[in-house]
Amino acid sequence: MMSESPIASREAALRIALAARALNGLDVRAFVSALLEKLESPLSEAKLAKLTVEDLRLILAGDFAEQGCHVGVEGEQLKEAVRLLWGEGLENNDFPAVDAYSEGEMPGSIRVAVAANRGENLDGHFGSCDRFLVYQVGQQAIKLIDVRSTVEADAAEDKNAARSALIGDCQIVYVQSIGGPAAAKVVRAGVHPVKKPAGGVAREVLLELQQRLSSPPPWLAQIMGVPAASLARFEESIAEEDAS
């Protein structure tokens, strides 16, 4: 396992994730490995911008031929994938724009990750979602503050541990499903997994959580770091901060 990340930036990871999806949903870890053989580590935006359609065709014919992953990939799909690797057309994809946010501007809020595949929805399984949407949830507002592609995490030897680290600054992660071993790694990272099998629009799911912040149940109070006996003082301090 390499000591340094094989992907230079989140922008590069985003490009790779979208390109893999455009190519009939290629296995991302294998795709990253194939790109590393061609471009060497780390995979940067500048390196991805030099790839041609023919380069990608050769990668699919060589590295993925035995898996049959290239079957059914048409010329237009190759062109679309290359454009995405170049960074073109990203604004037309379904990665939602983040809200303006400054660290610490929402006193008493908590940070929540949402497993997602399309748009601003809770529609992903922990171990296979394309991205995590990261929200700051407070009593007065819900802000999307980051969108984190899982490509880099999936290039790691321990994918679930890397995914857990990716959202390690969050206190809760909402998923449609998560396996026992993965859940243990999430908890070890200090994140509380919450299953919502039906999924739904992310902000609508988070509204339920927002409404419980003023008088959190014991499990949520513990996550927020507020002992049950101190809830009244906590609410008073938030009110004082809001007034100031």
WOKA-V460771 format. One record per residue. N is the residue number from 0. RES is the residue in three letters. OMEGA is omega in whole degrees, 0 to 359 (* if undefined). Layout:
[[N:RES:OMEGA] [N:RES:OMEGA]]
This chain:
[[0:MET:182] [1:MET:181] [2:SER:180] [3:GLU:181] [4:SER:178] [5:PRO:180] [6:ILE:192] [7:ALA:186] [8:SER:176] [9:ARG:177] [10:GLU:178] [11:ALA:178] [12:ALA:178] [13:LEU:180] [14:ARG:181] [15:ILE:180] [16:ALA:182] [17:LEU:178] [18:ALA:179] [19:ALA:180] [20:ARG:179] [21:ALA:181] [22:LEU:178] [23:ASN:176] [24:GLY:178] [25:LEU:173] [26:ASP:189] [27:VAL:182] [28:ARG:178] [29:ALA:179] [30:PHE:178] [31:VAL:180] [32:SER:179] [33:ALA:178] [34:LEU:179] [35:LEU:178] [36:GLU:182] [37:LYS:191] [38:LEU:184] [39:GLU:183] [40:SER:357] [41:PRO:178] [42:LEU:183] [43:SER:177] [44:GLU:180] [45:ALA:179] [46:LYS:180] [47:LEU:182] [48:ALA:181] [49:LYS:181] [50:LEU:177] [51:THR:177] [52:VAL:180] [53:GLU:176] [54:ASP:183] [55:LEU:178] [56:ARG:180] [57:LEU:177] [58:ILE:181] [59:LEU:181] [60:ALA:183] [61:GLY:187] [62:ASP:186] [63:PHE:184] [64:ALA:182] [65:GLU:180] [66:GLN:181] [67:GLY:185] [68:CYS:183] [69:HIS:182] [70:VAL:178] [71:GLY:177] [72:VAL:184] [73:GLU:183] [74:GLY:181] [75:GLU:177] [76:GLN:177] [77:LEU:180] [78:LYS:179] [79:GLU:180] [80:ALA:179] [81:VAL:178] [82:ARG:179] [83:LEU:177] [84:LEU:177] [85:TRP:182] [86:GLY:180] [87:GLU:175] [88:GLY:181] [89:LEU:182] [90:GLU:180] [91:ASN:178] [92:ASN:191] [93:ASP:172] [94:PHE:185] [95:PRO:178] [96:ALA:181] [97:VAL:178] [98:ASP:176] [99:ALA:181] [100:TYR:173] [101:SER:182] [102:GLU:177] [103:GLY:184] [104:GLU:181] [105:MET:181] [106:PRO:179] [107:GLY:180] [108:SER:176] [109:ILE:182] [110:ARG:187] [111:VAL:175] [112:ALA:179] [113:VAL:179] [114:ALA:188] [115:ALA:173] [116:ASN:184] [117:ARG:173] [118:GLY:182] [119:GLU:185] [120:ASN:167] [121:LEU:184] [122:ASP:184] [123:GLY:172] [124:HIS:186] [125:PHE:187] [126:GLY:184] [127:SER:182] [128:CYS:180] [129:ASP:189] [130:ARG:168] [131:PHE:171] [132:LEU:183] [133:VAL:183] [134:TYR:166] [135:GLN:186] [136:VAL:178] [137:GLY:182] [138:GLN:185] [139:GLN:186] [140:ALA:172] [141:ILE:182] [142:LYS:172] [143:LEU:187] [144:ILE:179] [145:ASP:172] [146:VAL:188] [147:ARG:176] [148:SER:180] [149:THR:183] [150:VAL:182] [151:GLU:179] [152:ALA:182] [153:ASP:176] [154:ALA:181] [155:ALA:180] [156:GLU:178] [157:ASP:187] [158:LYS:184] [159:ASN:176] [160:ALA:179] [161:ALA:176] [162:ARG:178] [163:SER:179] [164:ALA:181] [165:LEU:181] [166:ILE:185] [167:GLY:178] [168:ASP:179] [169:CYS:177] [170:GLN:181] [171:ILE:169] [172:VAL:176] [173:TYR:180] [174:VAL:172] [175:GLN:176] [176:SER:178] [177:ILE:179] [178:GLY:182] [179:GLY:180] [180:PRO:179] [181:ALA:179] [182:ALA:179] [183:ALA:179] [184:LYS:177] [185:VAL:180] [186:VAL:179] [187:ARG:178] [188:ALA:178] [189:GLY:182] [190:VAL:181] [191:HIS:180] [192:PRO:177] [193:VAL:180] [194:LYS:173] [195:LYS:186] [196:PRO:182] [197:ALA:181] [198:GLY:179] [199:GLY:177] [200:VAL:188] [201:ALA:183] [202:ARG:177] [203:GLU:177] [204:VAL:183] [205:LEU:177] [206:LEU:179] [207:GLU:178] [208:LEU:181] [209:GLN:182] [210:GLN:181] [211:ARG:184] [212:LEU:183] [213:SER:178] [214:SER:188] [215:PRO:173] [216:PRO:185] [217:PRO:182] [218:TRP:180] [219:LEU:177] [220:ALA:179] [221:GLN:178] [222:ILE:180] [223:MET:181] [224:GLY:182] [225:VAL:176] [226:PRO:184] [227:ALA:182] [228:ALA:184] [229:SER:185] [230:LEU:182] [231:ALA:180] [232:ARG:178] [233:PHE:180] [234:GLU:179] [235:GLU:181] [236:SER:178] [237:ILE:180] [238:ALA:180] [239:GLU:180] [240:GLU:179] [241:ASP:182] [242:ALA:179] [243:SER:*]]
